[in-house]
Amino acid sequence: MITLNWLYVLAGLMFAAFAVLSALDRRNAKRFGNAAFWGLMALSLLGGSYIGDLANGLLVLGLAGLAGFGAIGRGDPDTTSGAEREAYSKRLGNRLFLPALIIPATALIGTLAYTYTPLGQYGLIEPRRETYVLLGLGVLVAVLVIFLWLRPPALAPLQEGRRMIDSIGWAAVLPQMLAALGVVFAAAGVGTVIGDATRAIIPDGSIFLTVLVYALGMVLFTMIMGNAFAAFPVMAAAIGVPLLINSYGGSPAVIGAIGMLAGFCGTLMTPMAANFNLVPAALLEMKDENGVIKAQVWTAIPLLAANIALIYFLGFIWTY
């Protein structure tokens, strides 16, 4: 049976290759810092289940130290030249995007086939992990197609991957860390503390004020943790479930779904959501690394106001 651990191994081997190629890149003054950073990432994916909690914690501190002290920097590996890329572009046009489309197509078609045909009866893939496994398979198929079609140098996919991951830098691992932070906050009882403070400040029966604090809390914690999925357990435990649902009888579907949308307004306004806001700026080589955030603020604020109104009216007023 193919399990999720196979994907960890695949990703770990990729990061291990990045580490080796970084160490061999003599043109990068920070090659050993890059090698250490991506090597630790490889270790976490390949051996995280075996090295124990303490070692994993030290590994995370190592990643934070390397990034915090500026030990990593962008490499510029040799793959194809600018002239070669331009020639490919002129000759193939939009067909160059076909390998990228193979990945989601494999995941979608494969999941539907595995779910709705007898193929799923063979138990080839770990239950509820089919889409993840097929997404990884799509990546391998896309790489194979690239080699058969374009015949790039053998290390070109890894070198291009290293170039891109170096451009993103430490922000590439931020989503995983922030998601873990959300679990830690929830386990530490932060939600209970916020809930007690909310009850002490807001008068009993003030539904709109409670909705307002809930939505603003989702935004604030999302801005801190960079991910609404990480903020949701905290605010749901603090306000969403005990006050809005249990005490005031609000609609769980509305409070949960639109509460998440309120959190995503915070995603639009924070550098902590690096995969949405800093990574595009880095890949596009924008002069202002916060340019994406500045452009999104004027969408996020009215969207937040709309979400607050929707939670209040759909969750409470129109349900009576």
VOVO-81210 format. One record per residue: x, z, y of N, C-alpha, C in turn; residue number from 1. Coordinates in steps of 0.05 Angstrom, whole numbers, plus 5000, padded with zeros to 4 digits. Layout:
BEGIN
n.x,n.z,n.y,ca.x,ca.z,ca.y,c.x,c.z,c.y,n
X,Z,Y,X,Z,Y,X,Z,Y,NUM
...
This chain:
BEGIN
n.x,n.z,n.y,ca.x,ca.z,ca.y,c.x,c.z,c.y,n
5017,5000,4976,5000,5000,5000,5017,5000,5025,1
5010,4983,5044,5025,4982,5069,5013,5003,5088,2
5030,5022,5097,5021,5044,5114,5031,5041,5142,3
5022,5058,5159,5031,5058,5187,5061,5063,5189,4
5072,5077,5169,5100,5083,5170,5117,5058,5168,5
5107,5037,5156,5121,5011,5155,5126,5001,5183,6
5106,5004,5200,5109,4995,5228,5130,5011,5243,7
5130,5038,5237,5151,5054,5249,5179,5045,5241,8
5181,5038,5216,5207,5028,5206,5214,5002,5220,9
5195,4984,5223,5200,4958,5236,5208,4962,5265,10
5194,4979,5279,5201,4985,5307,5227,4999,5309,11
5232,5017,5290,5258,5031,5290,5282,5013,5286,12
5279,4994,5268,5300,4974,5263,5305,4957,5288,13
5283,4951,5302,5286,4935,5327,5302,4951,5348,14
5295,4976,5352,5310,4992,5371,5339,4997,5362,15
5343,5000,5336,5370,5003,5326,5387,4978,5333,16
5375,4954,5330,5388,4930,5337,5394,4929,5367,17
5375,4938,5384,5380,4939,5412,5404,4958,5418,18
5406,4980,5404,5428,4999,5408,5455,4986,5401,19
5456,4973,5379,5481,4960,5370,5489,4938,5390,20
5470,4921,5397,5476,4899,5416,5484,4910,5443,21
5472,4932,5451,5479,4944,5477,5508,4954,5476,22
5515,4967,5454,5543,4978,5452,5564,4955,5453,23
5556,4932,5443,5575,4909,5442,5576,4893,5468,24
5558,4900,5487,5556,4884,5512,5576,4894,5532,25
5600,4882,5532,5621,4892,5550,5616,4886,5579,26
5597,4869,5585,5591,4863,5613,5573,4884,5626,27
5562,4901,5610,5544,4922,5621,5560,4948,5623,28
5563,4957,5648,5579,4982,5653,5566,5006,5640,29
5540,5005,5635,5526,5028,5623,5518,5022,5594,30
5534,5006,5580,5527,4998,5554,5525,5021,5534,31
5542,5041,5537,5541,5064,5518,5517,5082,5523,32
5509,5084,5549,5485,5099,5555,5460,5085,5543,33
5459,5058,5546,5437,5043,5534,5437,5046,5504,34
5461,5044,5492,5463,5046,5463,5453,5073,5454,35
5460,5095,5468,5451,5121,5461,5421,5124,5464,36
5410,5113,5485,5382,5116,5491,5365,5102,5469,37
5372,5076,5464,5356,5061,5445,5363,5071,5416,38
5387,5082,5412,5393,5093,5386,5376,5118,5380,39
5372,5134,5401,5355,5158,5397,5326,5149,5392,40
5317,5128,5405,5290,5118,5400,5288,5108,5371,41
5309,5095,5361,5309,5085,5334,5308,5109,5314,42
5323,5130,5321,5324,5153,5303,5296,5167,5302,43
5283,5168,5325,5256,5181,5325,5236,5165,5308,44
5238,5139,5308,5219,5123,5293,5226,5122,5263,45
5252,5121,5257,5261,5119,5230,5261,5145,5215,46
5268,5167,5230,5272,5192,5217,5257,5215,5229,47
5238,5210,5247,5224,5231,5261,5208,5249,5242,48
5199,5238,5220,5183,5254,5201,5200,5272,5184,49
5226,5268,5185,5244,5282,5166,5262,5302,5180,50
5267,5299,5206,5288,5316,5219,5277,5342,5230,51
5251,5345,5230,5239,5371,5239,5232,5372,5268,52
5217,5392,5275,5207,5395,5303,5229,5400,5323,53
5248,5418,5316,5269,5424,5334,5287,5400,5340,54
5294,5385,5319,5310,5362,5323,5296,5341,5340,55
5270,5337,5335,5254,5319,5351,5253,5327,5380,56
5250,5353,5385,5250,5363,5412,5277,5358,5426,57
5299,5363,5412,5325,5357,5423,5329,5327,5429,58
5318,5311,5411,5319,5282,5414,5305,5274,5440,59
5282,5285,5445,5267,5279,5470,5282,5288,5494,60
5294,5312,5493,5311,5321,5515,5335,5303,5520,61
5346,5292,5498,5368,5273,5501,5359,5248,5515,62
5335,5238,5508,5325,5214,5522,5320,5220,5552,63
5309,5244,5558,5304,5251,5586,5330,5254,5601,64
5350,5266,5588,5376,5270,5601,5390,5243,5607,65
5390,5225,5588,5402,5199,5593,5388,5184,5616,66
5362,5185,5616,5347,5171,5637,5350,5185,5664,67
5349,5212,5664,5350,5227,5688,5376,5226,5702,68
5398,5224,5687,5424,5222,5700,5434,5194,5704,69
5416,5175,5701,5423,5147,5707,5443,5134,5688,70
5442,5142,5663,5461,5132,5643,5454,5105,5632,71
5430,5096,5638,5421,5070,5627,5419,5050,5649,72
5424,5025,5642,5423,5003,5662,5417,4977,5649,73
5409,4958,5665,5400,4932,5655,5423,4915,5645,74
5421,4904,5621,5440,4886,5610,5432,4857,5616,75
5450,4839,5613,5445,4810,5617,5457,4794,5594,76
5444,4796,5571,5456,4783,5547,5454,4752,5549,77
5472,4739,5534,5471,4710,5531,5450,4702,5511,78
5431,4686,5520,5412,4675,5501,5411,4645,5506,79
5391,4636,5521,5389,4608,5530,5395,4608,5560,80
5406,4586,5569,5412,4584,5598,5387,4577,5614,81
5389,4579,5640,5367,4572,5657,5360,4543,5654,82
5380,4526,5651,5375,4497,5648,5360,4492,5621,83
5368,4506,5600,5354,4502,5575,5325,4511,5576,84
5320,4534,5590,5292,4544,5593,5276,4523,5608,85
5287,4512,5629,5273,4493,5645,5266,4468,5629,86
5286,4460,5612,5281,4436,5595,5259,4442,5575,87
5259,4466,5563,5237,4473,5545,5210,4472,5560,88
5210,4483,5584,5185,4484,5599,5174,4456,5605,89
5192,4438,5613,5183,4411,5620,5173,4396,5595,90
5187,4401,5572,5181,4386,5548,5156,4397,5534,91
5152,4423,5534,5131,4436,5518,5108,4446,5535,92
5112,4451,5560,5091,4461,5578,5078,4487,5567,93
5052,4488,5568,5037,4512,5560,5038,4517,5530,94
5048,4498,5515,5051,4503,5486,5071,4525,5480,95
5088,4531,5499,5107,4553,5495,5093,4580,5491,96
5067,4582,5500,5053,4607,5497,5040,4610,5469,97
5041,4589,5453,5028,4590,5427,5038,4613,5409,98
5065,4617,5407,5074,4640,5391,5063,4667,5399,99
5061,4670,5426,5050,4696,5436,5020,4699,5428,100
5006,4677,5426,4977,4678,5419,4974,4683,5389,101
4995,4678,5374,4993,4683,5345,4988,4712,5339,102
5000,4729,5356,4999,4758,5351,4971,4769,5352,103
4956,4766,5374,4929,4776,5374,4910,4761,5355,104
4916,4735,5351,4899,4720,5332,4902,4731,5304,105
4926,4737,5296,4930,4748,5269,4916,4775,5266,106
4919,4792,5287,4906,4818,5286,4875,4816,5285,107
4864,4798,5301,4835,4795,5301,4824,4783,5276,108
4835,4759,5269,4825,4745,5245,4831,4761,5220,109
4855,4772,5219,4862,4788,5195,4844,4812,5191,110
4838,4826,5213,4821,4850,5211,4793,4842,5202,111
4782,4821,5214,4755,4812,5205,4755,4804,5176,112
4776,4789,5168,4777,4780,5140,4780,4804,5121,113
4797,4823,5129,4802,4846,5111,4777,4863,5109,114
4761,4864,5131,4738,4882,5132,4713,4869,5118,115
4709,4843,5123,4684,4831,5114,4687,4812,5091,116
4709,4812,5078,4713,4795,5054,4723,4813,5031,117
4723,4803,5007,4733,4819,4984,4763,4827,4986,118
4777,4815,5006,4805,4822,5009,4810,4851,5013,119
4792,4865,5027,4795,4893,5032,4792,4911,5008,120
4780,4900,4986,4776,4916,4962,4802,4921,4946,121
4823,4906,4953,4848,4910,4938,4864,4934,4948,122
4857,4945,4971,4871,4968,4981,4900,4963,4989,123
4905,4939,5000,4932,4932,5007,4943,4947,5032,124
4924,4956,5049,4932,4968,5074,4919,4996,5076,125
4934,5014,5088,4924,5042,5092,4897,5041,5107,126
4877,5055,5098,4851,5055,5111,4852,5063,5141,127
4837,5049,5158,4835,5053,5187,4861,5047,5201,128
4879,5033,5187,4904,5025,5200,4908,4994,5198,129
4886,4981,5190,4888,4952,5185,4897,4936,5210,130
4885,4942,5232,4891,4927,5256,4920,4930,5265,131
4930,4955,5263,4958,4960,5270,4977,4945,5252,132
4972,4946,5227,4989,4932,5208,4988,4902,5212,133
4965,4891,5217,4962,4862,5221,4974,4854,5248,134
4974,4872,5267,4987,4866,5293,5017,4863,5288,135
5029,4881,5272,5057,4879,5266,5063,4854,5250,136
5045,4847,5231,5048,4822,5216,5047,4798,5235,137
5030,4799,5255,5028,4777,5274,5055,4773,5289,138
5068,4795,5296,5094,4793,5309,5114,4779,5291,139
5115,4786,5266,5134,4773,5247,5127,4744,5243,140
5102,4737,5242,5094,4709,5239,5102,4694,5264,141
5097,4705,5287,5104,4692,5312,5134,4686,5314,142
5151,4706,5306,5180,4702,5306,5188,4680,5287,143
5175,4679,5263,5181,4659,5243,5174,4631,5254,144
5151,4629,5267,5143,4603,5279,5163,4594,5301,145
5172,4613,5316,5192,4606,5337,5217,4595,5325,146
5227,4607,5303,5251,4597,5290,5247,4569,5278,147
5224,4565,5265,5218,4540,5253,5213,4518,5273,148
5202,4525,5296,5194,4505,5316,5216,4500,5337,149
5226,4521,5349,5245,4518,5371,5274,4520,5362,150
5279,4532,5339,5306,4536,5328,5325,4548,5349,151
5319,4572,5358,5337,4585,5377,5361,4597,5362,152
5381,4607,5377,5403,4621,5364,5392,4645,5348,153
5407,4653,5327,5396,4673,5308,5389,4699,5322,154
5406,4707,5342,5401,4733,5355,5384,4731,5380,155
5374,4707,5386,5359,4703,5411,5335,4722,5414,156
5318,4725,5393,5295,4743,5397,5304,4772,5403,157
5325,4782,5389,5334,4809,5395,5347,4811,5422,158
5363,4791,5430,5376,4792,5456,5355,4790,5478,159
5336,4773,5475,5315,4771,5495,5298,4797,5496,160
5293,4808,5473,5279,4834,5472,5295,4856,5486,161
5322,4855,5482,5339,4875,5495,5339,4871,5525,162
5340,4846,5533,5340,4841,5562,5314,4851,5575,163
5292,4847,5562,5266,4856,5573,5264,4886,5572,164
5272,4899,5550,5270,4928,5548,5289,4941,5567,165
5312,4929,5572,5330,4941,5592,5318,4938,5620,166
5303,4917,5626,5290,4914,5652,5269,4936,5656,167
5255,4942,5634,5235,4964,5636,5249,4991,5637,168
5269,4995,5621,5285,5020,5621,5269,5043,5609,169
5274,5067,5620,5262,5091,5609,5232,5091,5610,170
5220,5074,5627,5191,5073,5629,5178,5064,5603,171
5193,5051,5586,5182,5040,5561,5173,5063,5542,172
5185,5086,5544,5177,5108,5527,5159,5128,5540,173
5152,5123,5566,5136,5143,5580,5108,5146,5569,174
5094,5124,5560,5067,5128,5549,5066,5147,5525,175
5086,5145,5507,5087,5163,5484,5091,5192,5492,176
5109,5196,5511,5115,5223,5520,5091,5235,5535,177
5077,5220,5551,5055,5230,5566,5031,5236,5548,178
5027,5219,5527,5006,5225,5508,5011,5251,5494,179
5037,5256,5486,5044,5281,5473,5040,5305,5493,180
5045,5300,5518,5042,5321,5539,5012,5329,5540,181
4994,5310,5539,4966,5316,5539,4958,5334,5516,182
4968,5329,5493,4962,5346,5469,4973,5374,5474,183
4997,5376,5485,5009,5402,5490,4993,5417,5510,184
4984,5404,5532,4967,5417,5552,4942,5428,5540,185
4929,5412,5523,4904,5420,5511,4908,5444,5492,186
4930,5443,5476,4936,5464,5457,4944,5490,5471,187
4955,5487,5495,4964,5511,5510,4941,5524,5525,188
4918,5513,5524,4894,5525,5537,4892,5519,5566,189
4904,5498,5576,4902,5491,5604,4873,5485,5611,190
4858,5472,5593,4830,5466,5598,4814,5491,5602,191
4819,5512,5587,4804,5537,5590,4809,5549,5617,192
4834,5549,5626,4841,5560,5652,4827,5544,5675,193
4827,5518,5673,4813,5501,5693,4783,5507,5693,194
4772,5509,5669,4743,5515,5667,4736,5541,5679,195
4752,5562,5674,4746,5588,5686,4748,5587,5717,196
4768,5572,5727,4771,5570,5756,4748,5555,5768,197
4738,5534,5754,4715,5519,5764,4690,5536,5765,198
4686,5553,5745,4662,5571,5745,4664,5591,5768,199
4688,5600,5774,4692,5619,5795,4687,5608,5823,200
4692,5582,5826,4691,5569,5853,4663,5557,5858,201
4652,5543,5838,4628,5528,5841,4604,5545,5834,202
4584,5547,5851,4559,5563,5845,4545,5552,5820,203
4533,5570,5805,4518,5561,5781,4496,5542,5789,204
4492,5521,5773,4471,5502,5778,4479,5479,5796,205
4503,5479,5807,4512,5458,5825,4523,5434,5808,206
4505,5418,5799,4512,5397,5780,4530,5376,5794,207
4523,5368,5818,4539,5347,5832,4567,5357,5837,208
4570,5382,5847,4597,5392,5852,4613,5394,5826,209
4600,5401,5804,4614,5402,5778,4623,5374,5770,210
4605,5354,5773,4612,5326,5767,4636,5318,5785,211
4635,5325,5810,4656,5317,5829,4683,5329,5820,212
4683,5354,5813,4708,5367,5804,4718,5355,5777,213
4699,5349,5760,4706,5336,5734,4719,5309,5739,214
4707,5293,5755,4718,5266,5760,4745,5267,5775,215
4747,5284,5795,4772,5287,5810,4793,5299,5792,216
4785,5318,5774,4804,5329,5755,4815,5308,5736,217
4798,5290,5727,4807,5268,5710,4827,5250,5725,218
4821,5245,5751,4840,5229,5767,4866,5243,5770,219
4865,5269,5777,4890,5284,5783,4907,5286,5758,220
4895,5293,5735,4911,5297,5711,4921,5270,5700,221
4905,5249,5705,4915,5222,5697,4939,5215,5714,222
4938,5221,5740,4961,5215,5757,4986,5231,5749,223
4981,5256,5739,5004,5273,5731,5015,5263,5704,224
4997,5256,5685,5006,5249,5658,5007,5219,5653,225
4997,5204,5673,5000,5175,5671,4981,5161,5652,226
4963,5175,5640,4946,5163,5620,4919,5179,5619,227
4897,5165,5622,4871,5178,5621,4865,5189,5593,228
4876,5177,5572,4872,5188,5545,4886,5215,5542,229
4907,5219,5557,4921,5245,5556,4906,5266,5573,230
4894,5257,5595,4879,5275,5612,4852,5283,5601,231
4840,5266,5585,4813,5271,5576,4810,5296,5560,232
4827,5302,5540,4823,5327,5525,4824,5352,5542,233
4840,5352,5563,4842,5375,5581,4816,5378,5597,234
4807,5357,5610,4783,5359,5627,4757,5361,5610,235
4757,5350,5587,4734,5353,5569,4731,5382,5561,236
4753,5395,5553,4753,5423,5545,4747,5441,5569,237
4756,5433,5593,4753,5450,5616,4724,5449,5628,238
4714,5424,5632,4689,5421,5647,4669,5404,5632,239
4679,5382,5620,4660,5362,5609,4642,5374,5588,240
4652,5387,5567,4636,5398,5546,4622,5424,5553,241
4638,5445,5562,4625,5471,5566,4605,5471,5589,242
4610,5457,5611,4593,5458,5634,4573,5435,5636,243
4584,5410,5637,4566,5387,5641,4548,5382,5618,244
4558,5385,5593,4541,5379,5570,4526,5403,5560,245
4540,5425,5554,4527,5449,5542,4510,5464,5562,246
4521,5468,5586,4506,5485,5606,4485,5469,5621,247
4491,5444,5629,4473,5429,5646,4458,5407,5631,248
4464,5403,5605,4449,5384,5589,4454,5355,5595,249
4478,5348,5605,4484,5321,5612,4487,5303,5587,250
4486,5277,5592,4489,5258,5570,4518,5257,5561,251
4524,5264,5536,4553,5263,5527,4565,5235,5529,252
4549,5215,5523,4560,5187,5524,4568,5180,5553,253
4551,5186,5572,4557,5180,5600,4581,5196,5610,254
4581,5222,5604,4602,5239,5614,4629,5232,5602,255
4629,5225,5577,4654,5217,5564,4663,5190,5573,256
4646,5170,5571,4654,5142,5577,4661,5138,5607,257
4643,5147,5624,4648,5142,5653,4669,5162,5663,258
4671,5185,5650,4693,5203,5657,4720,5190,5652,259
4722,5175,5630,4747,5161,5625,4752,5140,5646,260
4731,5126,5655,4734,5106,5676,4744,5119,5702,261
4734,5143,5707,4744,5157,5731,4774,5163,5728,262
4782,5170,5704,4810,5175,5699,4827,5150,5704,263
4816,5127,5696,4831,5102,5700,4835,5096,5729,264
4818,5107,5747,4823,5104,5775,4849,5117,5783,265
4855,5139,5770,4881,5152,5774,4904,5136,5764,266
4899,5121,5741,4920,5104,5730,4929,5083,5751,267
4910,5073,5766,4916,5053,5786,4933,5063,5809,268
4935,5090,5812,4948,5101,5835,4973,5118,5829,269
4984,5116,5806,5006,5133,5799,5030,5118,5786,270
5054,5125,5794,5078,5113,5781,5082,5123,5753,271
5068,5145,5746,5071,5156,5719,5059,5137,5698,272
5039,5120,5707,5029,5100,5689,5048,5076,5690,273
5071,5081,5681,5093,5061,5684,5087,5035,5671,274
5074,5036,5648,5070,5010,5634,5050,4992,5649,275
5034,5004,5666,5015,4988,5683,5027,4981,5710,276
5042,5000,5722,5049,4997,5750,5078,4992,5756,277
5096,5005,5741,5125,5001,5746,5136,4978,5730,278
5127,4975,5705,5137,4953,5688,5132,4926,5700,279
5107,4920,5709,5103,4893,5722,5121,4889,5746,280
5124,4910,5762,5142,4907,5785,5171,4901,5777,281
5180,4914,5755,5207,4909,5746,5210,4881,5734,282
5190,4873,5718,5192,4846,5705,5190,4824,5726,283
5174,4828,5746,5171,4808,5767,5192,4810,5789,284
5210,4831,5786,5232,4835,5804,5222,4837,5833,285
5200,4853,5837,5189,4858,5863,5208,4876,5879,286
5209,4870,5905,5226,4886,5923,5216,4915,5925,287
5190,4919,5925,5178,4945,5927,5168,4953,5899,288
5181,4973,5887,5174,4980,5860,5146,4993,5859,289
5136,5002,5882,5109,5013,5883,5089,4993,5894,290
5096,4968,5896,5079,4948,5907,5053,4945,5892,291
5054,4947,5866,5030,4944,5849,5010,4967,5856,292
5021,4991,5858,5004,5015,5864,4991,5011,5891,293
5006,5004,5911,4996,5001,5938,4973,4980,5939,294
4975,4960,5923,4954,4939,5923,4929,4949,5908,295
4932,4968,5890,4910,4977,5874,4894,5000,5886,296
4907,5015,5904,4894,5038,5915,4866,5032,5927,297
4864,5009,5941,4839,5002,5954,4818,4992,5935,298
4825,4988,5910,4805,4984,5889,4798,5011,5876,299
4818,5028,5872,4814,5053,5858,4795,5072,5872,300
4797,5074,5899,4781,5094,5913,4752,5088,5913,301
4743,5063,5920,4714,5058,5918,4704,5058,5889,302
4722,5051,5870,4714,5051,5842,4709,5080,5833,303
4726,5099,5842,4722,5127,5836,4695,5137,5847,304
4689,5130,5872,4664,5138,5884,4640,5128,5867,305
4642,5103,5858,4621,5091,5842,4618,5106,5815,306
4641,5114,5803,4640,5128,5777,4627,5155,5780,307
4634,5169,5802,4622,5196,5807,4592,5193,5809,308
4582,5173,5824,4554,5169,5827,4541,5162,5800,309
4554,5146,5784,4543,5138,5759,4541,5162,5739,310
4561,5179,5739,4560,5202,5722,4536,5220,5730,311
4533,5224,5756,4512,5242,5765,4484,5230,5760,312
4480,5205,5767,4453,5194,5764,4446,5187,5735,313
4465,5174,5720,4459,5166,5693,4461,5190,5674,314
4478,5209,5680,4482,5232,5662,4461,5254,5665,315
4449,5256,5689,4431,5278,5694,4405,5270,5707,316
4405,5255,5728,4380,5250,5742,4361,5232,5726,317
4371,5210,5716,4354,5191,5702,4348,5198,5674,318
4359,5220,5664,4353,5228,5637,4329,5247,5636,319
4320,5256,5659,4297,5275,5660,4271,5260,5659,320
